[in-house]
Amino acid sequence: PIEWKVEEEYRKKKKNKDEVPPVEFRAECRAYAQKWVDVQREQLKRLGINGDWDHPYLTMDPEAEGTIVGELLKFAESGQLYRGAKPVMWSPVEKTALAEAEVEYEDIVSTQIDVAFQITEAPNCPELVGAYAVIWTTTPWTIPVNQALAYGPQNEYTQIRLGERRYIVAMDLLHDFLRRVGHGDATRDENHPFWNEAQSNLTGSMSFGGAAFAGASALHPMAAKLASFAGDGSTQRDIDFFLRPRPFLPGDFVTTDSGTGLVHMAPDHGEDDFALCKAHGIEPVFAVQGDGKYREDWGWLGGQGSVINPKFNAPDGPICEALREAGGLVAASADYKHSYPHSWRSKAKVIYRCTPQWFVPMDRPVDMPHAESRAENRWDNEGGALEHPNATLRQIAVNAIAETRWVPEKGRNRIGAMVEGRPDWVLSRQRAWGVPITLFVNRKTGQYLNDPAVNARIVAAVRAGGVDAWSEERAQEYLGADYKLEDYERVTDILDVWFDSGSTHAFVLESGRWPDLLRPDGYTGPHADLYLEGSDQHRGWFQSSLLEACATRGHAPYKAVLTHGFTMDAKGMKMSKSLGNTISPIDLMKEYGADILRLWALSVDFTEDHRIGKEILAGVADQYRKLRNTFRYLLGALDGFSEDESVPAADMPELERYMLHRLAELDSALRQAIADFDFNTYTRVLIDFCNEDLSAFFFDIRKDCLYCDAPTDPKRRAYRTVLDVLFHALVRYAAPVLVFTAEEVWTTRFPDRGSVHLEALREVPAEWRDAALAERFEALRALRTTVTEAIEPLRRDKVIGSSLQAEVTVPASAPEADLAELFITASVTRGQGEEVLITATSLHKCGRCWRHLPEVAEDGALCGRCDEVVAGLEA
């Protein structure tokens, strides 16, 4: 919230933003934004994120601002803009309209009130005249602008006597109402004395259907009290508003889920209110101003507010006190817990407020013109629009959602429901920092000027000089000789920031500023392969980009969208400064390094909310150390290796060929995980391979060969050949995860071969796969596990010191192989039964390879192999 942060500094200095020239204010916002661009650039580099850091895309660049203006004017040229008065989300603190994506919902406690409207006319049910229709609301501040009452035609209503009055509420909500007015005990006992009085002296039926309200009307609860003020500083016009009868209107949205089953209508401050009242000729009155106060000339509470102030709405506040004195307040309590919208910038409560704003219609057929050639850089070859003749923006967007890949899949339903049910897009904001709505409106007709030549001059000027080019001083320059400035209003609102971000595909992927990102000439599909952001962006960037591209190109800007959840603390709680449980990635990197943080990020199920904490990171650090140890082993074992030492796969021992098969399987699994964006599986499979297939199996078995065989021994050469293959594969597999470690490993072995991040994955030869060999080795590995488990009790009891001292008997059905080598034992024989038996060997131990062999005459002497190798080394 750049503008808000600059305003905060103003408030500290006792400066009034409205007294600062807009150009000066925007310059301060730009400087503030640039400061954080620089900070975040370095933070992202530290995280190991690759990017063209010297040429970032910034929506505040003049060229980007010109592109955004150009995109806006495409909407204008195709008739996809209109100005109208509707209730929109409004921030009284910031004095501007907001989009749904700029709103956060927080749990609060509000004042709830029940207010009585006396029925004065009821042609369908005359006996209701004199009774009081009760409404319930959590926004007391809307009562001063009430204009009607809504009822549910399908609802059943009841009347009940409390004191001298008859009150009417929905039958299903009677008990809730009674609890609020202090008769909760009666709701628990149908024989309570209260019911005799409550049901006595009623006029007409005790219950009736909603149709009884058709044609009925009631008095505003403040009517009589305000009438007495006439001539006492209030004009008759002020008073007449409250004296007018309030009609009862049928509303399908009126349910019996909560409240009283009757809803008070303030068309200025609710979408349902506005639509229902407008359908019956009732217009907004614009009583609440931009700062949340009633306008000075309003008949009740004029000049007072702000309407979001809890004290203003409290049971002892001015609204409730006045209603209480007038006899209209039935109940009031400050105890209603619910979720309420707040501005994501100021964190203050927002309201619905009817104001003139610029909108993009969701349900008007889209007429998308096309230009002659791509060189004009306007409507050229961007399209797909002709595939949707007479389709509305909503229909085009819904179709694009169906054609887009969503990861996880549930994202499709989430954004689909949002787009299907969303209102028209509110484009305008009443702020200074942002891209202006560059339109001229005819003062007589109220229509905006739609002239491509004028638009082209505006776009060129903004590209050259940024948003400050949209000024009154240059207005006639843009209008040219064909129009007079005095005939036009220059719009001073700015665009919804989500329109800016929604236009980034045009600036980044289509402008040519980054040539490598351009698609070939004639390409008409989505330009981006992937958009990636948090799940909250279904109503933010993902949606604004979708709507912008669908309106101007006829399709989504992306082929796929990936969303991730949010990071919680170690207990699964949302991070909050007030709770003191926030965790800074920068601080974590100081302690653990960036690669461990990256490994954590890719190890969790990113599609859901996930936890982070020191214990969690400690476990990830342990996994990291194992991976790092794998690379340390490979670097040491490959010291001095060259291609001259390599052995063809066909000439390798079975164990090496089996490991090539396992590498082929790993390669397929990792490539599939990449295609599925399944990074959790990617890291898990990679770690498991390094730990289980290499460290605990292959490396373990072949360490004797590596350390004790002659350098020219075919088996040792084969082993080192496979290690080289593994090195090249694993360092590439690890590079996207452990970016710094992989680079360190690569340059340690190849200091003159550039960066590992410029290396592509190597293709795995198909002939490495050997299903029959793999099946036999899987059985051998299972038997090896059984043997290891059988040896462990003898080691624990110190009968033997290591597996090399064990003589093993295995079932006769055991697969053929050099079992003593695989099990790292003194010997292996086949028995008659199915048991695995372990005994301590009596053979002597070779002083070099530590194996217990018949040929070793005494402990410390050399076996035949070691004797030959040593002799060769000494020769």
FENHU-V631671 format. One record per backbone hydrogen bond with DSSP energy under -0.5 kcal/mol. CO is the residue of the C=O (numbers start at 1). NH is the residue of the N-H. E is the energy in kcal/mol with one decimal. If there is no record, write none. Layout:
co=CO nh=NH e=E
co=CO nh=NH e=E
//
This chain:
co=1 nh=5 e=-2.1
co=2 nh=6 e=-2.1
co=3 nh=7 e=-2.2
co=4 nh=8 e=-2.1
co=5 nh=9 e=-1.6
co=6 nh=10 e=-1.8
co=7 nh=11 e=-2.6
co=8 nh=12 e=-1.9
co=9 nh=13 e=-1.4
co=10 nh=15 e=-3.2
co=11 nh=14 e=-1.1
co=15 nh=17 e=-0.6
co=16 nh=19 e=-1.9
co=17 nh=20 e=-1.8
co=21 nh=25 e=-2.5
co=22 nh=26 e=-2.9
co=23 nh=27 e=-1.7
co=24 nh=28 e=-1.7
co=25 nh=29 e=-2.1
co=26 nh=30 e=-2.7
co=27 nh=31 e=-2.2
co=28 nh=32 e=-2.3
co=29 nh=33 e=-2.7
co=30 nh=34 e=-2.6
co=31 nh=35 e=-2.0
co=32 nh=36 e=-1.6
co=33 nh=37 e=-2.1
co=34 nh=38 e=-2.2
co=35 nh=39 e=-1.9
co=36 nh=40 e=-2.8
co=37 nh=41 e=-2.2
co=38 nh=42 e=-1.6
co=39 nh=43 e=-1.9
co=40 nh=44 e=-2.8
co=41 nh=45 e=-2.1
co=42 nh=46 e=-2.2
co=43 nh=47 e=-1.4
co=44 nh=49 e=-2.1
co=45 nh=48 e=-1.8
co=51 nh=53 e=-1.9
co=52 nh=55 e=-1.9
co=53 nh=56 e=-0.5
co=56 nh=58 e=-0.6
co=58 nh=61 e=-1.9
co=61 nh=65 e=-2.9
co=62 nh=66 e=-2.6
co=63 nh=67 e=-1.8
co=64 nh=68 e=-2.6
co=65 nh=69 e=-2.4
co=66 nh=70 e=-2.4
co=67 nh=71 e=-2.4
co=68 nh=72 e=-2.4
co=69 nh=73 e=-2.4
co=70 nh=74 e=-1.0
co=71 nh=75 e=-1.4
co=72 nh=76 e=-1.9
co=73 nh=77 e=-2.7
co=74 nh=78 e=-1.7
co=75 nh=80 e=-3.2
co=76 nh=79 e=-1.6
co=78 nh=367 e=-0.7
co=82 nh=84 e=-0.5
co=82 nh=359 e=-3.2
co=84 nh=86 e=-0.7
co=84 nh=357 e=-2.6
co=86 nh=355 e=-1.5
co=88 nh=353 e=-2.5
co=89 nh=98 e=-2.8
co=90 nh=92 e=-0.7
co=90 nh=351 e=-2.7
co=91 nh=95 e=-2.2
co=91 nh=96 e=-1.1
co=96 nh=91 e=-2.8
co=98 nh=89 e=-0.5
co=99 nh=102 e=-2.1
co=100 nh=103 e=-1.6
co=102 nh=344 e=-2.3
co=104 nh=106 e=-0.5
co=104 nh=342 e=-3.4
co=106 nh=340 e=-2.7
co=108 nh=338 e=-2.3
co=110 nh=336 e=-2.4
co=112 nh=333 e=-2.0
co=113 nh=137 e=-2.1
co=114 nh=330 e=-2.8
co=114 nh=331 e=-1.4
co=115 nh=135 e=-2.7
co=116 nh=118 e=-0.5
co=117 nh=133 e=-2.8
co=118 nh=219 e=-2.5
co=119 nh=130 e=-2.8
co=121 nh=217 e=-2.2
co=122 nh=125 e=-1.4
co=125 nh=128 e=-2.5
co=126 nh=129 e=-1.8
co=128 nh=131 e=-2.3
co=131 nh=119 e=-3.1
co=131 nh=133 e=-0.5
co=132 nh=168 e=-2.6
co=133 nh=117 e=-2.7
co=133 nh=135 e=-0.5
co=135 nh=115 e=-2.5
co=137 nh=113 e=-2.5
co=139 nh=142 e=-2.4
co=140 nh=143 e=-1.9
co=142 nh=145 e=-1.5
co=143 nh=146 e=-1.9
co=147 nh=247 e=-0.6
co=148 nh=265 e=-3.2
co=149 nh=249 e=-3.2
co=150 nh=263 e=-2.4
co=151 nh=153 e=-0.7
co=151 nh=251 e=-2.9
co=152 nh=155 e=-2.0
co=153 nh=210 e=-0.5
co=155 nh=210 e=-1.6
co=156 nh=171 e=-2.8
co=157 nh=208 e=-2.2
co=158 nh=169 e=-2.0
co=160 nh=162 e=-0.5
co=160 nh=167 e=-3.1
co=162 nh=165 e=-1.6
co=165 nh=162 e=-2.3
co=165 nh=167 e=-0.5
co=166 nh=132 e=-3.2
co=167 nh=160 e=-2.3
co=168 nh=134 e=-2.0
co=169 nh=158 e=-2.8
co=170 nh=173 e=-1.3
co=171 nh=174 e=-1.3
co=173 nh=177 e=-2.3
co=174 nh=178 e=-2.7
co=175 nh=179 e=-2.1
co=176 nh=180 e=-1.7
co=177 nh=181 e=-1.6
co=178 nh=183 e=-3.3
co=179 nh=182 e=-0.9
co=183 nh=186 e=-0.8
co=183 nh=187 e=-0.8
co=184 nh=187 e=-0.6
co=185 nh=188 e=-1.1
co=186 nh=189 e=-1.1
co=189 nh=192 e=-1.8
co=192 nh=195 e=-1.7
co=193 nh=196 e=-0.8
co=193 nh=197 e=-1.1
co=194 nh=198 e=-2.7
co=195 nh=199 e=-1.7
co=197 nh=200 e=-1.4
co=198 nh=161 e=-3.1
co=202 nh=204 e=-0.6
co=206 nh=159 e=-2.6
co=208 nh=157 e=-3.3
co=209 nh=212 e=-1.8
co=210 nh=213 e=-2.1
co=211 nh=214 e=-1.6
co=213 nh=216 e=-2.5
co=214 nh=124 e=-0.7
co=216 nh=248 e=-2.5
co=217 nh=120 e=-2.1
co=217 nh=121 e=-1.6
co=218 nh=246 e=-3.9
co=220 nh=223 e=-2.4
co=222 nh=226 e=-2.7
co=223 nh=227 e=-2.1
co=224 nh=228 e=-1.1
co=226 nh=229 e=-1.4
co=227 nh=230 e=-1.2
co=229 nh=232 e=-2.9
co=229 nh=234 e=-0.6
co=234 nh=231 e=-1.2
co=235 nh=239 e=-1.7
co=236 nh=240 e=-3.0
co=237 nh=241 e=-1.1
co=238 nh=242 e=-0.5
co=239 nh=242 e=-1.1
co=239 nh=243 e=-1.3
co=240 nh=244 e=-1.4
co=242 nh=220 e=-0.6
co=245 nh=247 e=-0.7
co=246 nh=218 e=-2.0
co=247 nh=149 e=-2.6
co=247 nh=249 e=-0.5
co=248 nh=215 e=-0.5
co=249 nh=151 e=-2.1
co=251 nh=254 e=-1.7
co=253 nh=255 e=-0.8
co=258 nh=261 e=-0.6
co=260 nh=170 e=-3.3
co=261 nh=152 e=-0.7
co=262 nh=136 e=-0.8
co=263 nh=150 e=-3.3
co=264 nh=266 e=-0.5
co=265 nh=147 e=-3.3
co=265 nh=148 e=-1.2
co=266 nh=269 e=-2.8
co=268 nh=354 e=-1.1
co=270 nh=274 e=-2.7
co=271 nh=275 e=-2.4
co=272 nh=276 e=-2.6
co=273 nh=277 e=-2.5
co=274 nh=278 e=-2.6
co=275 nh=279 e=-1.9
co=276 nh=280 e=-0.7
co=277 nh=280 e=-1.1
co=277 nh=282 e=-3.0
co=278 nh=281 e=-1.8
co=281 nh=283 e=-0.6
co=287 nh=289 e=-0.5
co=287 nh=295 e=-2.8
co=289 nh=292 e=-2.0
co=292 nh=307 e=-2.3
co=293 nh=289 e=-3.4
co=294 nh=303 e=-1.3
co=295 nh=298 e=-2.1
co=298 nh=302 e=-0.7
co=301 nh=304 e=-2.3
co=304 nh=294 e=-2.6
co=306 nh=309 e=-1.8
co=309 nh=312 e=-0.6
co=309 nh=313 e=-1.3
co=310 nh=314 e=-0.8
co=312 nh=319 e=-1.0
co=314 nh=317 e=-2.4
co=314 nh=320 e=-0.6
co=317 nh=321 e=-2.6
co=318 nh=322 e=-1.8
co=319 nh=323 e=-2.4
co=320 nh=324 e=-2.8
co=321 nh=325 e=-2.4
co=322 nh=326 e=-1.9
co=323 nh=327 e=-0.6
co=323 nh=328 e=-2.6
co=323 nh=329 e=-1.1
co=324 nh=327 e=-1.0
co=328 nh=116 e=-2.7
co=328 nh=330 e=-0.7
co=331 nh=114 e=-2.4
co=333 nh=112 e=-2.9
co=333 nh=335 e=-1.0
co=335 nh=337 e=-0.7
co=336 nh=110 e=-3.1
co=338 nh=108 e=-3.0
co=340 nh=106 e=-2.5
co=341 nh=350 e=-1.8
co=342 nh=104 e=-3.1
co=343 nh=347 e=-1.8
co=348 nh=343 e=-2.9
co=351 nh=90 e=-3.2
co=351 nh=353 e=-0.5
co=353 nh=88 e=-2.2
co=353 nh=355 e=-0.7
co=355 nh=86 e=-1.3
co=357 nh=84 e=-2.3
co=358 nh=427 e=-2.8
co=358 nh=428 e=-1.1
co=359 nh=82 e=-1.8
co=359 nh=361 e=-0.5
co=360 nh=425 e=-2.0
co=362 nh=394 e=-2.5
co=364 nh=393 e=-0.7
co=365 nh=367 e=-0.5
co=366 nh=368 e=-0.7
co=367 nh=369 e=-0.7
co=373 nh=376 e=-1.2
co=374 nh=377 e=-2.0
co=379 nh=382 e=-1.1
co=384 nh=387 e=-1.5
co=385 nh=388 e=-2.2
co=386 nh=389 e=-0.5
co=388 nh=391 e=-2.0
co=391 nh=366 e=-3.0
co=392 nh=396 e=-2.7
co=393 nh=397 e=-2.5
co=394 nh=398 e=-2.5
co=395 nh=399 e=-2.2
co=396 nh=400 e=-2.2
co=397 nh=401 e=-2.3
co=398 nh=402 e=-1.6
co=399 nh=403 e=-1.2
co=400 nh=404 e=-0.8
co=401 nh=404 e=-0.8
co=405 nh=561 e=-2.4
co=407 nh=563 e=-2.7
co=408 nh=411 e=-2.0
co=409 nh=412 e=-1.9
co=409 nh=413 e=-0.6
co=410 nh=414 e=-1.9
co=411 nh=415 e=-2.5
co=412 nh=416 e=-2.2
co=413 nh=417 e=-2.5
co=414 nh=418 e=-1.5
co=415 nh=419 e=-2.6
co=416 nh=420 e=-2.6
co=417 nh=421 e=-1.6
co=418 nh=422 e=-0.9
co=424 nh=426 e=-0.5
co=425 nh=360 e=-2.2
co=425 nh=427 e=-0.8
co=427 nh=496 e=-2.1
co=429 nh=431 e=-1.1
co=429 nh=494 e=-2.5
co=432 nh=434 e=-0.7
co=435 nh=495 e=-3.3
co=436 nh=438 e=-1.2
co=437 nh=439 e=-2.2
co=439 nh=491 e=-2.4
co=440 nh=449 e=-3.5
co=441 nh=489 e=-3.0
co=442 nh=446 e=-2.4
co=447 nh=442 e=-3.1
co=449 nh=451 e=-0.6
co=451 nh=455 e=-2.6
co=452 nh=456 e=-2.4
co=453 nh=457 e=-1.8
co=454 nh=458 e=-2.0
co=455 nh=459 e=-2.6
co=456 nh=460 e=-2.3
co=457 nh=461 e=-2.0
co=458 nh=462 e=-2.3
co=459 nh=463 e=-2.5
co=460 nh=464 e=-1.7
co=461 nh=465 e=-2.7
co=462 nh=466 e=-2.7
co=466 nh=469 e=-1.8
co=467 nh=470 e=-1.9
co=469 nh=471 e=-1.7
co=471 nh=474 e=-0.5
co=472 nh=475 e=-0.9
co=474 nh=478 e=-1.6
co=475 nh=479 e=-2.1
co=476 nh=480 e=-2.2
co=479 nh=482 e=-0.5
co=480 nh=483 e=-0.8
co=484 nh=487 e=-1.7
co=485 nh=488 e=-2.1
co=487 nh=443 e=-2.5
co=488 nh=490 e=-0.5
co=489 nh=441 e=-2.7
co=489 nh=491 e=-0.7
co=493 nh=437 e=-2.5
co=494 nh=429 e=-2.1
co=496 nh=499 e=-1.8
co=496 nh=500 e=-1.2
co=497 nh=501 e=-2.1
co=498 nh=502 e=-2.1
co=499 nh=503 e=-0.9
co=500 nh=503 e=-1.1
co=501 nh=504 e=-1.4
co=503 nh=506 e=-1.1
co=503 nh=507 e=-1.4
co=504 nh=508 e=-3.3
co=505 nh=509 e=-1.6
co=505 nh=510 e=-0.6
co=506 nh=510 e=-0.8
co=513 nh=515 e=-0.5
co=514 nh=517 e=-2.4
co=515 nh=518 e=-1.6
co=520 nh=523 e=-2.0
co=528 nh=559 e=-1.9
co=529 nh=560 e=-0.7
co=531 nh=562 e=-2.9
co=533 nh=564 e=-1.4
co=534 nh=537 e=-2.1
co=535 nh=538 e=-1.3
co=536 nh=539 e=-1.3
co=537 nh=542 e=-1.4
co=537 nh=543 e=-1.0
co=540 nh=544 e=-3.0
co=541 nh=545 e=-2.5
co=542 nh=546 e=-1.8
co=543 nh=547 e=-2.8
co=544 nh=548 e=-2.5
co=545 nh=549 e=-2.4
co=546 nh=550 e=-2.6
co=547 nh=551 e=-2.2
co=548 nh=552 e=-1.3
co=549 nh=553 e=-3.3
co=549 nh=554 e=-1.0
co=549 nh=555 e=-0.7
co=550 nh=554 e=-0.6
co=557 nh=528 e=-2.5
co=559 nh=405 e=-2.4
co=560 nh=531 e=-1.8
co=561 nh=407 e=-2.9
co=562 nh=533 e=-1.9
co=564 nh=535 e=-2.0
co=566 nh=568 e=-0.6
co=566 nh=610 e=-2.2
co=567 nh=575 e=-0.5
co=568 nh=612 e=-1.1
co=569 nh=572 e=-2.1
co=573 nh=569 e=-2.8
co=576 nh=580 e=-1.0
co=576 nh=581 e=-1.4
co=584 nh=588 e=-2.3
co=585 nh=589 e=-2.3
co=586 nh=590 e=-1.3
co=587 nh=591 e=-1.1
co=588 nh=592 e=-3.4
co=588 nh=593 e=-0.6
co=589 nh=593 e=-1.3
co=593 nh=597 e=-1.2
co=594 nh=598 e=-2.6
co=595 nh=599 e=-2.7
co=596 nh=600 e=-2.3
co=597 nh=601 e=-2.3
co=598 nh=602 e=-1.9
co=599 nh=603 e=-1.0
co=600 nh=603 e=-0.7
co=600 nh=604 e=-1.4
co=604 nh=606 e=-1.4
co=605 nh=608 e=-1.8
co=606 nh=565 e=-3.3
co=608 nh=565 e=-0.6
co=610 nh=568 e=-4.0
co=613 nh=617 e=-2.8
co=614 nh=618 e=-2.0
co=615 nh=619 e=-1.6
co=616 nh=620 e=-1.8
co=617 nh=621 e=-2.8
co=618 nh=622 e=-1.6
co=619 nh=623 e=-1.7
co=620 nh=624 e=-2.6
co=621 nh=625 e=-2.5
co=622 nh=626 e=-1.6
co=623 nh=627 e=-2.0
co=624 nh=628 e=-3.0
co=625 nh=629 e=-2.6
co=626 nh=630 e=-1.7
co=627 nh=631 e=-1.8
co=628 nh=632 e=-2.3
co=629 nh=633 e=-2.5
co=630 nh=634 e=-2.3
co=631 nh=635 e=-2.8
co=632 nh=636 e=-2.2
co=633 nh=637 e=-3.1
co=634 nh=638 e=-1.8
co=636 nh=639 e=-1.1
co=638 nh=641 e=-2.6
co=642 nh=645 e=-1.8
co=643 nh=646 e=-1.1
co=648 nh=651 e=-1.3
co=649 nh=652 e=-1.6
co=653 nh=657 e=-2.1
co=654 nh=658 e=-2.8
co=655 nh=659 e=-2.0
co=656 nh=660 e=-1.9
co=657 nh=661 e=-1.8
co=658 nh=662 e=-2.4
co=659 nh=663 e=-2.2
co=660 nh=664 e=-2.1
co=661 nh=665 e=-2.1
co=662 nh=666 e=-2.6
co=663 nh=667 e=-2.9
co=664 nh=668 e=-2.0
co=665 nh=669 e=-2.3
co=666 nh=670 e=-2.7
co=667 nh=671 e=-2.4
co=668 nh=672 e=-2.2
co=669 nh=673 e=-2.1
co=670 nh=674 e=-2.3
co=671 nh=675 e=-2.3
co=672 nh=676 e=-2.0
co=673 nh=678 e=-2.9
co=674 nh=677 e=-1.3
co=677 nh=679 e=-1.3
co=678 nh=682 e=-2.0
co=679 nh=683 e=-2.6
co=680 nh=684 e=-2.2
co=681 nh=685 e=-2.9
co=682 nh=686 e=-1.9
co=683 nh=687 e=-2.7
co=684 nh=688 e=-2.8
co=685 nh=689 e=-2.2
co=686 nh=690 e=-2.1
co=687 nh=691 e=-2.7
co=688 nh=692 e=-3.2
co=688 nh=693 e=-0.9
co=689 nh=693 e=-0.7
co=689 nh=694 e=-1.9
co=690 nh=695 e=-2.8
co=691 nh=696 e=-2.1
co=693 nh=698 e=-2.4
co=694 nh=697 e=-0.5
co=694 nh=699 e=-2.8
co=694 nh=700 e=-0.8
co=697 nh=701 e=-2.6
co=698 nh=702 e=-2.5
co=699 nh=703 e=-1.0
co=701 nh=704 e=-0.6
co=702 nh=706 e=-2.7
co=703 nh=707 e=-2.4
co=704 nh=708 e=-2.3
co=704 nh=709 e=-0.5
co=705 nh=709 e=-1.6
co=710 nh=713 e=-2.2
co=713 nh=717 e=-2.7
co=714 nh=718 e=-2.5
co=715 nh=719 e=-2.5
co=716 nh=720 e=-2.6
co=717 nh=721 e=-2.1
co=718 nh=722 e=-2.3
co=719 nh=723 e=-2.4
co=720 nh=724 e=-2.1
co=721 nh=725 e=-2.1
co=722 nh=726 e=-3.0
co=723 nh=727 e=-2.7
co=724 nh=728 e=-2.3
co=725 nh=729 e=-2.0
co=726 nh=730 e=-3.4
co=727 nh=731 e=-2.5
co=728 nh=732 e=-0.8
co=729 nh=733 e=-2.5
co=730 nh=734 e=-2.8
co=731 nh=735 e=-1.1
co=732 nh=736 e=-0.6
co=734 nh=737 e=-1.3
co=734 nh=738 e=-3.0
co=737 nh=739 e=-1.0
co=738 nh=742 e=-3.0
co=739 nh=743 e=-1.3
co=740 nh=744 e=-2.3
co=741 nh=745 e=-2.8
co=742 nh=746 e=-2.7
co=743 nh=747 e=-2.6
co=744 nh=748 e=-1.6
co=745 nh=749 e=-1.6
co=746 nh=750 e=-3.5
co=750 nh=753 e=-1.5
co=755 nh=758 e=-1.4
co=756 nh=759 e=-1.9
co=763 nh=765 e=-0.5
co=765 nh=768 e=-1.5
co=766 nh=769 e=-1.6
co=770 nh=774 e=-2.4
co=771 nh=775 e=-2.4
co=772 nh=776 e=-1.9
co=773 nh=777 e=-2.3
co=774 nh=778 e=-2.2
co=775 nh=779 e=-1.5
co=776 nh=780 e=-2.1
co=777 nh=781 e=-2.7
co=778 nh=782 e=-1.9
co=779 nh=783 e=-2.2
co=780 nh=784 e=-2.5
co=781 nh=785 e=-2.1
co=782 nh=786 e=-1.8
co=783 nh=787 e=-2.5
co=784 nh=788 e=-2.6
co=785 nh=789 e=-2.2
co=786 nh=790 e=-1.9
co=787 nh=791 e=-2.0
co=788 nh=792 e=-1.6
co=789 nh=793 e=-0.6
co=791 nh=794 e=-0.8
co=791 nh=795 e=-1.7
co=792 nh=796 e=-2.8
co=793 nh=797 e=-2.1
co=794 nh=799 e=-2.6
co=794 nh=800 e=-1.2
co=795 nh=798 e=-1.4
co=802 nh=805 e=-1.8
co=803 nh=806 e=-1.9
co=803 nh=826 e=-0.6
co=805 nh=841 e=-2.9
co=806 nh=808 e=-0.5
co=806 nh=826 e=-2.0
co=806 nh=827 e=-1.1
co=807 nh=839 e=-2.2
co=808 nh=829 e=-2.7
co=809 nh=837 e=-2.1
co=810 nh=831 e=-3.5
co=811 nh=814 e=-1.7
co=817 nh=819 e=-1.9
co=818 nh=822 e=-2.1
co=819 nh=823 e=-3.0
co=820 nh=824 e=-1.1
co=820 nh=825 e=-1.8
co=827 nh=808 e=-2.5
co=829 nh=810 e=-2.9
co=833 nh=812 e=-0.7
co=835 nh=837 e=-0.6
co=837 nh=809 e=-2.6
co=839 nh=807 e=-3.4
co=844 nh=853 e=-1.4
co=845 nh=860 e=-2.8
co=846 nh=850 e=-1.2
co=851 nh=846 e=-2.9
co=851 nh=853 e=-0.7
co=853 nh=856 e=-1.4
co=855 nh=857 e=-0.6
co=856 nh=844 e=-0.5
co=858 nh=861 e=-2.3
co=861 nh=847 e=-2.3
co=863 nh=867 e=-2.5
co=864 nh=868 e=-2.0
co=865 nh=869 e=-2.6
co=866 nh=870 e=-2.7
co=867 nh=871 e=-1.9
co=868 nh=872 e=-2.0
co=869 nh=873 e=-2.1
co=870 nh=874 e=-1.9
co=871 nh=875 e=-1.0
//
